Amino acid sequence: MNKHWIKLKTLFAIAAVIITAALLSAEKQNDPVAQVSAYFRTQVDSLQGQVRLLREMLMTRAPQAQVQEAFLQSRLTYKRIESLVEYHFPETALKINGPNLLEAEVSEPEQPIYPTGFQVLEEVVFASDNWEPKAAIKEVDGLIFAVNRLKAQQANMSLTRSSVLDAIKLNLYRLITRGISGFDVPVALNSIPEARSTMRATVQLLNMFPEADQMHQSAQKTLQYLEQYTGDFNEFDRAVFVSKYVNPLCASMYQYQVDHAIPFVQTHNRAIAANAPHLFSEAAYDLSFYTPTGAPRPTAAIIDLGRQLFNDNRLSATGKRSCATCHMADKAFTDGLALNETIAGDRKLLRNTPTLLNAAYQPVQFLDSRVTFLEDQVHDVIANPAEMGGAFEHIVAAYTKDKVFRKSYQQAYGSNTVTAANIKYALAAYVRSLTAMNSPFDRYMRGDDQAMTAQEISGFNIFMGKAKCGTCHFMPAFNGSVPPYFEKMESEILGVPQTSDTLNAKLDLDSGKYHLYKIPHQLHSFKTTSVRNAAVTAPYMHNGVFATLREVIDFYNRGGGAGLGFELDNQTLPPDPLGLSEREKKDLEAFIGALTDTTSYKQKTIRL
């Protein structure tokens, strides 16, 4: 009897273990986090196999066409896990698929840091002449090392439902801002097939989340749009793809998180809020990302104080120049001049006066990127002997004696003690209030099909496609702030001429960013400014050399300085002519006009 009972208990125990294992297995199958983790491990193995195969083909001197196909397949495999790699292992992602741009530490300006990965390898593999497998092998070895490191790191990946959805959405932002523009595959222009690979992975990952019919359907529709497309890189309708498919997909992901009480990731390391429905939502940007620690919250009273200061001549040494003297509201906060004069009026200033509209949407200030925050820019301009020549000890003393000013100051800060720091905070807060993100383009991206004309839509597709403007002027701010985190600002070497005389062109001698740290490859490098409101902020370039948008378009169409005959080894703008037709130039110019938003800064009420 006891033996029978012991045997029965043993059977019950075994059955319990089997049932528990089955339940755990079923639970794991229904757990998105476990499924994503398993998916990632499988895809990393596939990528490792692809890059090893690529190396083997190079070692056996396979035909270049076969090597190119193997290269493209390797990239397609990477696109299946790009969302997770970029999110969890950004340093490794940079080694695998970072931009083909030289970098340097300011402490060692003469020691360039050379890029590695797919984008470097692409230029070698797709070389039209002097095909050299040995050079490709060297790059592939670096790629293999990075993938091996990725495989070793995968055990450290900490996944949650929130982080997986966040990574996917950020990658959709990456897809529409960089992927379909040709940013990371500029030679082969295999962007649309890679977009398909990205979306196939997106569909597969989102399908791991239960009770998500709307999200699944939206993802499937987005993929179907790509699968059904049979044209080439230039013909792809990016306007429809983004506005009709990707934006609604992002919005459905947002709604899924809300409906299932999945918390949005709490982070302060990026400009786009994690709980934004999509990239073009009105409240997508969190401008506190570009604000220094310790800065007071920009209340209406602080912004109004900043507006008063902005128009006050007492900030300058002569008492005859204010911020508004050179940044005129009726000229979209520019001065309309190629180069303004020094405060003494004895010579021209070095550079063109930029618009302050949307200055808040950039991680560095000035054309040479020499400061980070608007507060630092305020200090630099006021103290600069050529611009305003002000001394903050004198400014503070003057305002301390002004009872009317102190009343506004008290309302803003709750204190009568005037400080230089608070003056800078107020001015910076006012500039941050000068947002202009409600253009016809923005309204189109938010669902208003009639907001842009057919010509403007065509121009957008040219901007993001054939003209390759979108590879440097990233949406949605259309400046050089790199998506999807928008924490780094790109600078470019274009080969800008001294004058508009293209027949006898001479390179402008302004050294740009180079003068800061004397990094050789930054000679003549300037920050990529925003194209927003460009239609109303002429003239253009750091020296104001071009009076019209058409001149700017023609300059890029010729290949920048290289097209004018300049021998610039470090020109970052591709030197090849774009081959734009007259119609395409007109459409491109029309789209730039659709980025104009003048209503926001003409309203009397300051927008917070």
Phi, psi and omega per residue, in radians:
M1 nan -0.834 3.120
N2 -1.112 -0.700 3.118
K3 -1.109 -0.735 3.141
H4 -1.106 -0.717 -3.138
W5 -1.160 -0.728 3.099
I6 -1.060 -0.743 3.128
K7 -1.106 -0.734 -3.130
L8 -1.132 -0.718 3.114
K9 -1.103 -0.667 3.119
T10 -1.097 -0.761 3.128
L11 -1.105 -0.713 3.109
F12 -1.087 -0.720 -3.124
A13 -1.122 -0.766 3.122
I14 -1.095 -0.750 3.140
A15 -1.093 -0.694 3.129
A16 -1.107 -0.719 3.113
V17 -1.090 -0.768 -3.135
I18 -1.100 -0.794 -3.132
I19 -1.127 -0.741 3.124
T20 -1.089 -0.763 3.124
A21 -1.081 -0.712 3.134
A22 -1.134 -0.736 3.125
L23 -1.128 -0.738 3.113
L24 -1.117 -0.701 3.108
S25 -1.107 -0.737 3.124
A26 -1.138 -0.707 3.133
E27 -1.124 -0.698 3.133
K28 -1.130 -0.662 3.129
Q29 -1.148 -0.513 3.135
N30 -1.622 -0.015 -3.112
D31 -1.626 1.968 -3.122
P32 -1.016 -0.669 -3.087
V33 -1.091 -0.800 3.125
A34 -1.119 -0.714 -3.138
Q35 -1.165 -0.718 3.121
V36 -1.117 -0.712 3.127
S37 -1.074 -0.781 3.123
A38 -1.141 -0.719 3.104
Y39 -1.033 -0.791 -3.102
F40 -1.075 -0.787 -3.126
R41 -1.062 -0.738 -3.132
T42 -1.121 -0.754 -3.093
Q43 -1.247 -0.578 3.061
V44 -1.112 -0.718 3.079
D45 -1.056 -0.727 3.124
S46 -1.111 -0.744 3.128
L47 -1.113 -0.727 3.121
Q48 -1.050 -0.752 3.124
G49 -1.142 -0.667 -3.123
Q50 -1.135 -0.790 -3.095
V51 -1.264 -0.517 3.053
R52 -1.193 -0.685 3.071
L53 -1.091 -0.708 3.110
L54 -1.049 -0.738 3.120
R55 -1.145 -0.723 3.131
E56 -1.061 -0.692 3.124
M57 -1.138 -0.656 3.109
L58 -1.195 -0.688 -3.135
M59 -1.141 -0.587 -3.132
T60 -1.604 0.142 3.100
R61 0.934 0.885 3.046
A62 -1.115 2.730 3.125
P63 -0.980 2.574 -3.083
Q64 -0.994 -0.674 -3.120
A65 -1.079 -0.684 3.122
Q66 -1.208 -0.655 3.099
V67 -1.122 -0.720 3.122
Q68 -1.074 -0.741 3.128
E69 -1.130 -0.714 3.107
A70 -1.133 -0.652 3.091
F71 -1.083 -0.818 -3.130
L72 -1.100 -0.672 3.110
Q73 -1.146 -0.648 3.102
S74 -1.110 -0.744 3.114
R75 -1.127 -0.721 3.111
L76 -1.048 -0.666 3.103
T77 -1.154 -0.716 3.118
Y78 -1.099 -0.646 -3.118
K79 -1.064 -0.401 3.131
R80 -1.201 -0.414 -3.098
I81 -2.154 0.132 -3.092
E82 -0.973 -0.707 -3.104
S83 -0.998 -0.767 -3.077
L84 -1.379 -0.638 3.140
V85 -1.160 -0.843 -3.129
E86 -1.084 -0.611 -3.074
Y87 -1.325 -0.777 -3.014
H88 -1.729 -0.454 -3.079
F89 -2.330 1.109 -3.039
P90 -1.064 -0.598 3.134
E91 -1.184 -0.704 3.092
T92 -1.204 -0.660 3.090
A93 -1.032 -0.665 3.122
L94 -1.113 -0.643 3.120
K95 -1.276 -0.505 -3.118
I96 -1.468 -0.740 -3.015
N97 -2.528 0.689 3.099
G98 -1.352 2.806 -3.136
P99 -1.122 2.605 -3.120
N100 -1.449 1.198 -3.090
L101 -2.313 2.444 3.065
L102 -1.223 2.519 3.022
E103 -2.224 2.990 3.092
A104 -2.826 2.564 3.015
E105 -1.457 2.425 -3.101
V106 -1.119 -0.404 3.125
S107 -1.321 -0.343 3.129
E108 -2.352 1.196 -3.031
P109 -1.090 -0.425 -3.111
E110 -1.548 0.035 -3.111
Q111 -1.988 1.540 -3.106
P112 -1.158 2.548 3.049
I113 -1.760 1.974 -3.041
Y114 -1.453 2.444 3.137
P115 -1.264 2.794 3.090
T116 -2.403 2.940 3.023
G117 1.889 -2.913 -3.033
F118 -0.978 -0.735 -3.035
Q119 -1.212 -0.567 3.045
V120 -1.252 -0.780 -3.120
L121 -1.076 -0.613 -3.111
E122 -1.005 -0.764 -3.106
E123 -1.141 -0.533 3.110
V124 -1.323 -0.823 -3.064
V125 -1.173 -0.603 -3.096
F126 -1.764 0.328 3.090
A127 -1.050 2.277 -3.114
S128 -1.334 -0.366 3.069
D129 -2.511 2.918 -3.127
N130 0.934 0.745 3.081
W131 -1.048 2.137 -3.049
E132 -2.280 1.717 -3.133
P133 -0.997 -0.562 -3.112
K134 -1.069 -0.722 3.115
A135 -1.131 -0.631 3.130
A136 -1.196 -0.674 3.140
I137 -1.041 -0.721 3.139
K138 -1.059 -0.747 3.139
E139 -1.216 -0.669 3.134
V140 -1.154 -0.620 3.101
D141 -1.059 -0.711 3.085
G142 -1.145 -0.653 3.121
L143 -1.157 -0.751 3.110
I144 -1.067 -0.721 3.118
F145 -1.056 -0.765 -3.127
A146 -1.136 -0.711 3.135
V147 -1.194 -0.674 3.078
N148 -1.079 -0.687 3.101
R149 -1.146 -0.658 3.100
L150 -1.072 -0.752 3.140
K151 -1.119 -0.652 3.124
A152 -1.219 -0.503 -3.087
Q153 -1.458 -0.302 -2.935
Q154 -1.055 -0.471 3.118
A155 -1.179 -0.347 -3.113
N156 -1.580 0.029 -3.103
M157 -1.331 2.055 -3.134
S158 -1.742 1.918 -3.058
L159 -1.833 2.533 2.933
T160 -2.407 2.896 3.079
R161 -1.041 -0.684 3.141
S162 -1.089 -0.817 -3.072
S163 -1.204 -0.618 3.122
V164 -1.128 -0.826 3.123
L165 -1.127 -0.657 3.122
D166 -1.128 -0.758 3.140
A167 -1.115 -0.709 -3.140
I168 -1.134 -0.772 -3.124
K169 -1.139 -0.742 3.096
L170 -1.058 -0.620 3.133
N171 -1.257 -0.539 3.023
L172 -1.146 -0.663 3.026
Y173 -1.082 -0.734 3.126
R174 -1.089 -0.672 -3.131
L175 -1.102 -0.823 -3.024
I176 -1.430 -0.359 3.137
T177 -1.661 -0.607 -3.071
R178 -2.063 -0.733 -3.034
G179 -1.061 -0.953 -3.046
I180 -1.405 -0.034 3.079
S181 -1.586 -0.200 -3.089
G182 1.532 0.242 -3.066
F183 -0.992 -0.826 -3.033
D184 -1.843 0.194 2.986
V185 -2.536 1.060 -2.966
P186 -1.265 -0.369 -3.094
V187 -1.588 -0.917 -3.111
A188 -1.315 -0.389 -3.112
L189 0.877 0.790 3.139
N190 -1.620 0.529 -2.984
S191 -1.114 -0.674 -3.060
I192 -1.269 -0.803 3.013
P193 -1.011 -0.627 3.106
E194 -1.214 -0.595 3.061
A195 -1.096 -0.665 3.092
R196 -1.085 -0.765 3.138
S197 -1.092 -0.728 3.097
T198 -1.057 -0.767 -3.098
M199 -1.283 -0.587 3.059
R200 -1.058 -0.749 3.106
A201 -1.148 -0.679 3.125
T202 -1.086 -0.782 3.103
V203 -1.063 -0.788 -3.106
Q204 -1.098 -0.746 -3.129
L205 -1.205 -0.753 -3.124
L206 -1.196 -0.508 3.101
N207 -1.146 -0.249 3.108
M208 -1.361 -0.189 3.131
F209 -1.627 2.227 -3.078
P210 -1.378 2.830 3.048
E211 0.900 0.874 -3.047
A212 -2.355 0.835 -3.049
D213 -0.996 -0.814 -3.095
Q214 -1.102 -0.764 3.133
M215 -1.130 -0.748 3.125
H216 -1.106 -0.766 -3.129
Q217 -1.129 -0.714 3.131
S218 -1.131 -0.715 3.111
A219 -1.144 -0.725 -3.140
Q220 -1.128 -0.701 3.112
K221 -1.113 -0.689 3.125
T222 -1.111 -0.755 3.094
L223 -1.122 -0.760 -3.138
Q224 -1.031 -0.667 3.114
Y225 -1.047 -0.717 3.117
L226 -1.254 -0.713 -3.114
E227 -1.108 -0.597 -3.083
Q228 -1.438 -0.213 -3.107
Y229 -1.341 2.283 -3.100
T230 -2.106 0.017 -3.104
G231 -1.443 -2.953 -3.109
D232 -1.732 -3.010 -3.068
F233 -1.041 -0.782 -3.039
N234 -1.243 -0.535 -3.019
E235 -1.473 -0.207 -3.047
F236 -1.079 2.307 -3.114
D237 -1.500 1.549 -3.109
R238 -1.219 -0.538 3.135
A239 -1.074 -0.826 3.112
V240 -1.164 -0.781 -3.098
F241 -1.012 -0.790 -3.095
V242 -1.290 -0.884 -2.999
S243 -1.310 -0.613 -3.039
K244 -1.671 -0.311 -3.045
Y245 -2.178 -1.010 -3.039
V246 -1.226 -0.784 3.116
N247 -1.044 -0.830 3.066
P248 -1.069 -0.610 3.095
L249 -1.101 -0.815 3.110
C250 -1.055 -0.700 3.128
A251 -1.130 -0.631 3.111
S252 -1.211 -0.587 3.060
M253 -1.160 -0.730 3.069
Y254 -1.010 -0.823 -3.103
Q255 -1.150 -0.619 3.111
Y256 -1.076 -0.765 3.127
Q257 -1.113 -0.714 3.121
V258 -1.104 -0.834 -3.072
D259 -1.146 -0.553 -3.086
H260 -1.817 0.217 3.081
A261 0.939 0.669 3.049
I262 -1.555 2.000 -3.032
P263 -1.111 2.528 3.032
F264 -1.339 2.523 -3.128
V265 -1.036 2.304 3.090
Q266 -1.622 1.943 -3.079
T267 -2.561 2.629 3.097
H268 -2.119 0.289 -3.035
N269 -1.801 0.327 3.077
R270 -2.718 2.813 -2.994
A271 -1.460 -0.497 -3.127
I272 -1.589 2.165 -3.106
A273 -1.104 2.450 -3.122
A274 -1.137 -0.441 -3.115
N275 -1.701 0.312 3.042
A276 -1.296 2.323 3.115
P277 -1.016 -0.722 3.029
H278 -2.753 3.085 -2.975
L279 -1.108 -0.464 -3.058
F280 -1.823 0.198 3.076
S281 -1.080 2.621 -3.063
E282 -1.049 -0.614 -3.106
A283 -1.858 0.482 -3.069
A284 -1.147 -0.702 -3.090
Y285 -1.379 2.449 2.962
D286 -1.919 1.658 -3.024
L287 -1.194 -0.185 3.069
S288 -1.131 -0.356 3.100
F289 -1.056 -0.557 -3.110
Y290 -1.736 0.325 -3.110
T291 -1.981 2.398 -3.100
P292 -1.176 2.632 3.060
T293 -1.057 2.326 3.130
G294 1.707 -0.222 3.114
A295 -1.206 2.405 3.141
P296 -1.188 2.697 3.092
R297 -1.075 2.344 -3.049
P298 -1.325 1.465 3.109
T299 -1.292 2.932 3.112
A300 -1.050 -0.642 -3.130
A301 -1.183 -0.696 3.122
I302 -1.181 -0.744 3.125
I303 -1.108 -0.711 3.134
D304 -1.151 -0.665 3.063
L305 -1.085 -0.728 3.096
G306 -1.071 -0.673 3.110
R307 -1.103 -0.731 3.097
Q308 -1.081 -0.788 3.131
L309 -1.111 -0.678 -3.109
F310 -1.019 -0.563 -3.088
N311 -1.769 0.221 -3.039
D312 -1.789 2.122 -3.128
N313 -1.217 -0.264 -3.087
R314 -1.202 -0.155 3.077
L315 -1.274 -0.323 -3.097
S316 -1.724 2.811 -3.099
A317 -1.180 -0.608 -3.083
T318 -1.555 -0.245 -3.071
G319 1.263 0.328 -3.102
K320 -2.112 0.024 -3.113
R321 -2.372 2.290 3.025
S322 -2.028 3.086 3.054
C323 -1.046 -0.668 -3.090
A324 -1.211 -0.275 3.109
T325 -1.083 -0.679 -3.111
C326 -1.820 -0.353 3.105
H327 -2.006 1.477 -3.015
M328 -1.533 2.277 -3.108
A329 -1.053 -0.654 -3.109
D330 -1.339 -0.085 3.037
K331 -2.025 0.544 -3.137
A332 1.002 0.663 3.096
F333 1.080 0.636 2.921
T334 -2.138 -2.997 3.067
D335 -2.031 -0.070 3.113
G336 1.306 0.111 -3.103
L337 -1.842 2.702 3.013
A338 -1.125 -0.907 3.078
L339 -2.476 2.279 3.079
N340 -1.402 3.104 -3.141
E341 -1.745 2.789 3.020
T342 -1.138 2.886 -3.131
I343 -1.105 -0.465 3.105
A344 -1.416 -0.265 3.137
G345 1.288 0.311 -3.074
D346 -1.665 -0.189 3.135
R347 -2.877 2.983 3.097
K348 -1.410 2.583 2.994
L349 -1.212 2.852 -3.041
L350 -1.213 -0.647 -2.972
R351 -2.346 2.800 3.127
N352 -1.112 2.532 3.119
T353 -1.385 2.009 -3.114
P354 -1.399 2.778 3.010
T355 -1.197 2.613 3.043
L356 -1.648 -0.126 3.086
L357 -1.088 2.214 3.134
N358 1.142 0.322 3.036
A359 -1.080 -0.372 -3.137
A360 -1.194 -0.346 -3.030
Y361 -1.648 0.716 3.123
Q362 -2.568 2.517 -3.052
P363 -1.460 -0.134 3.055
V364 -2.459 2.811 -3.109
Q365 -2.133 2.811 -3.085
F366 1.305 2.673 -3.096
L367 -1.137 -0.404 3.087
D368 -1.729 0.135 3.060
S369 1.049 0.601 -2.980
R370 -1.408 -0.271 3.065
V371 -2.293 2.839 -3.069
T372 -1.634 -0.900 -2.967
F373 -1.833 2.735 3.093
L374 -1.068 -0.563 3.086
E375 -1.031 -0.699 3.121
D376 -1.219 -0.622 3.099
Q377 -1.135 -0.749 3.092
V378 -0.964 -0.844 -3.131
H379 -1.058 -0.802 -3.073
D380 -1.069 -0.807 -3.088
V381 -1.179 -0.793 -3.113
I382 -1.128 -0.722 -3.082
A383 -1.428 -0.275 -3.102
N384 -1.131 2.115 -3.097
P385 -1.045 -0.523 -3.118
A386 -1.387 -0.494 -3.035
E387 -1.658 -1.057 -3.127
M388 -2.241 -0.484 3.045
G389 1.124 0.380 -3.099
G390 -1.359 2.704 3.064
A391 -2.103 2.135 -3.000
F392 -1.138 -0.505 3.103
E393 -1.139 -0.622 3.103
H394 -1.299 -0.651 3.136
I395 -1.116 -0.809 3.140
V396 -1.091 -0.723 -3.135
A397 -1.105 -0.726 -3.124
A398 -1.144 -0.747 -3.116
Y399 -1.271 -0.509 3.111
T400 -1.113 -0.540 -3.136
K401 -1.456 -0.181 -3.040
D402 -1.631 1.877 -3.081
K403 -1.160 -0.656 3.134
V404 -1.124 -0.790 3.110
F405 -1.083 -0.759 -3.089
R406 -1.091 -0.505 3.094
K407 -1.150 -0.814 3.098
S408 -1.125 -0.672 -3.141
Y409 -1.117 -0.749 3.111
Q410 -1.067 -0.729 3.115
Q411 -1.120 -0.584 -3.105
A412 -1.371 -0.772 -2.975
Y413 -2.028 -0.139 -3.119
G414 1.218 0.440 -3.115
S415 -2.598 2.658 3.088
N416 -1.710 -0.085 -3.099
T417 -1.470 1.808 -3.115
V418 -1.305 2.256 3.111
T419 -2.217 2.681 3.101
A420 -1.096 -0.662 -3.114
A421 -1.075 -0.767 -3.121
N422 -1.214 -0.535 3.040
I423 -1.100 -0.776 3.128
K424 -1.158 -0.730 3.121
Y425 -1.026 -0.770 -3.094
A426 -1.145 -0.792 3.117
L427 -1.086 -0.746 3.128
A428 -1.133 -0.685 3.125
A429 -1.109 -0.680 3.108
Y430 -1.122 -0.781 3.124
V431 -1.091 -0.665 3.111
R432 -1.159 -0.375 3.124
S433 -1.392 -0.176 -3.094
L434 -1.484 1.059 3.140
T435 -1.597 2.470 -3.118
A436 -2.417 1.298 -3.058
M437 -2.146 0.692 3.103
N438 -2.301 0.780 3.141
S439 -1.353 2.977 3.033
P440 -0.933 -0.648 3.102
F441 -1.066 -0.805 -3.131
D442 -1.069 -0.751 -3.125
R443 -1.163 -0.616 3.071
Y444 -1.104 -0.781 -3.131
M445 -1.197 -0.323 3.102
R446 -1.660 0.164 2.999
G447 1.958 -0.033 3.122
D448 -1.533 1.708 -3.064
D449 -1.092 -0.432 -3.070
Q450 -1.606 0.004 -3.041
A451 -1.205 -0.522 3.110
M452 -2.057 2.567 3.084
T453 -1.375 2.923 3.098
A454 -1.050 -0.652 3.129
Q455 -1.167 -0.708 3.129
E456 -1.174 -0.668 3.089
I457 -1.123 -0.752 3.069
S458 -1.028 -0.734 3.125
G459 -1.106 -0.656 3.074
F460 -1.083 -0.765 3.141
N461 -1.129 -0.599 3.061
I462 -1.205 -0.756 3.126
F463 -0.985 -0.777 -3.085
M464 -1.542 -0.153 -3.083
G465 -2.073 -1.760 -2.995
K466 -0.976 -0.749 -3.097
A467 -1.338 -0.292 3.076
K468 1.043 0.394 3.104
C469 -1.088 -0.630 -3.079
G470 -1.193 -0.168 3.106
T471 -1.377 -0.211 3.088
C472 -2.137 -0.641 3.117
H473 -1.731 1.564 -2.975
F474 -1.397 2.386 2.993
M475 -1.158 2.723 -0.033
P476 -1.570 -0.227 -3.137
A477 -1.375 -0.311 3.140
F478 1.045 0.606 2.996
N479 -2.081 -2.883 -3.071
G480 -1.552 0.213 3.115
S481 -1.315 2.084 -2.897
V482 -1.394 2.144 3.115
P483 -1.356 2.822 0.060
P484 -1.617 -0.009 -3.100
Y485 -1.619 -0.400 3.073
F486 0.986 0.704 -3.111
E487 -1.879 -0.202 -3.115
K488 -2.178 2.379 -3.126
M489 -1.826 2.217 3.109
E490 -1.379 2.562 2.968
S491 -2.114 2.608 -3.081
E492 -2.304 2.671 3.025
I493 -1.917 1.922 -3.008
L494 -1.775 -0.442 -3.034
G495 1.443 0.862 -3.096
V496 -1.274 2.330 -3.120
P497 -1.414 2.899 3.112
Q498 -1.252 -0.669 -3.117
T499 -2.332 3.048 3.132
S500 -1.448 0.076 3.092
D501 -1.326 1.736 -3.082
T502 -1.444 -0.240 3.134
L503 -1.369 -0.583 3.126
N504 -2.152 0.862 -2.999
A505 -1.186 2.463 3.037
K506 -2.267 2.439 -3.109
L507 -1.161 2.335 3.041
D508 -1.120 2.371 -2.990
L509 -1.562 -0.040 3.109
D510 -1.027 2.153 -3.059
S511 -1.371 -0.190 3.073
G512 1.106 -2.360 -3.060
K513 -1.113 -0.363 -3.093
Y514 -1.004 -0.614 -3.023
H515 -1.165 -0.278 -3.112
L516 -1.256 -0.936 -3.026
Y517 -2.227 0.057 3.111
K518 1.021 0.680 3.066
I519 -1.425 2.046 -2.970
P520 -0.923 -0.777 -3.052
H521 -1.315 -0.016 3.077
Q522 -1.723 0.132 3.113
L523 -1.085 2.216 -3.108
H524 1.196 0.444 -3.139
S525 -1.649 2.360 3.141
F526 -2.350 2.616 3.128
K527 -1.016 2.462 3.068
T528 -1.397 1.868 -3.073
T529 -1.452 2.976 -3.075
S530 -1.342 2.519 3.042
V531 -1.519 -0.221 3.105
R532 -1.049 2.385 -3.133
N533 1.089 0.270 3.129
A534 -1.080 -0.510 -3.125
A535 -1.138 -0.336 -3.105
V536 -2.110 0.303 -3.104
T537 -2.234 0.564 3.055
A538 -1.150 2.725 -0.002
P539 -1.466 3.136 -2.888
Y540 -2.129 2.860 -3.108
M541 1.361 2.915 -3.033
H542 -1.076 -0.428 -3.130
N543 -1.896 0.128 3.124
G544 1.121 0.505 -2.994
V545 -1.251 -0.516 -3.086
F546 -1.813 2.232 -3.062
A547 -1.524 -0.373 -3.062
T548 -2.310 2.775 3.067
L549 -1.098 -0.628 -3.141
R550 -1.072 -0.652 3.090
E551 -1.110 -0.698 3.113
V552 -1.119 -0.805 -3.140
I553 -1.073 -0.750 3.126
D554 -1.102 -0.658 3.114
F555 -1.070 -0.846 3.108
Y556 -1.156 -0.655 -3.104
N557 -1.093 -0.517 3.138
R558 -1.452 -0.169 -3.104
G559 1.717 0.441 3.112
G560 1.154 -2.521 -3.106
G561 -1.042 -0.600 3.120
A562 -1.066 -0.661 3.126
G563 -1.212 -0.345 3.084
L564 -1.595 -0.024 3.104
G565 1.726 0.104 3.120
F566 -1.331 2.423 3.068
E567 -1.725 1.552 -3.116
L568 -1.949 1.785 -3.121
D569 -1.118 -0.474 -3.060
N570 -1.796 0.287 3.104
Q571 -1.113 2.184 -3.127
T572 -1.563 -0.398 3.040
L573 -1.216 2.209 3.120
P574 -0.923 2.292 -3.039
P575 -1.374 -0.147 -3.084
D576 -1.308 2.385 3.068
P577 -1.046 2.553 -3.108
L578 -1.411 -0.444 3.137
G579 1.239 0.610 3.134
L580 -1.316 2.396 3.074
S581 -1.397 2.980 3.107
E582 -1.075 -0.722 3.116
R583 -1.101 -0.733 -3.132
E584 -1.136 -0.642 3.085
K585 -1.112 -0.749 3.127
K586 -1.119 -0.719 3.129
D587 -1.149 -0.704 3.128
L588 -1.097 -0.759 3.117
E589 -1.127 -0.665 3.110
A590 -1.102 -0.723 3.119
F591 -1.104 -0.748 3.120
I592 -1.028 -0.621 3.045
G593 -1.104 -0.545 3.134
A594 -1.292 -0.074 3.060
L595 -1.650 0.154 -3.117
T596 -1.483 2.272 3.034
D597 -2.354 1.776 3.137
T598 -1.792 -0.214 -3.054
T599 -1.187 -0.655 -3.007
S600 -1.121 -0.628 -3.089
Y601 -1.665 -0.095 3.061
K602 -1.606 -0.223 3.105
Q603 -1.238 2.487 -3.132
K604 -1.226 -0.597 -3.136
T605 -1.408 2.191 -3.140
I606 -1.310 2.279 -3.116
R607 -1.449 2.313 3.114
L608 -1.633 nan nan
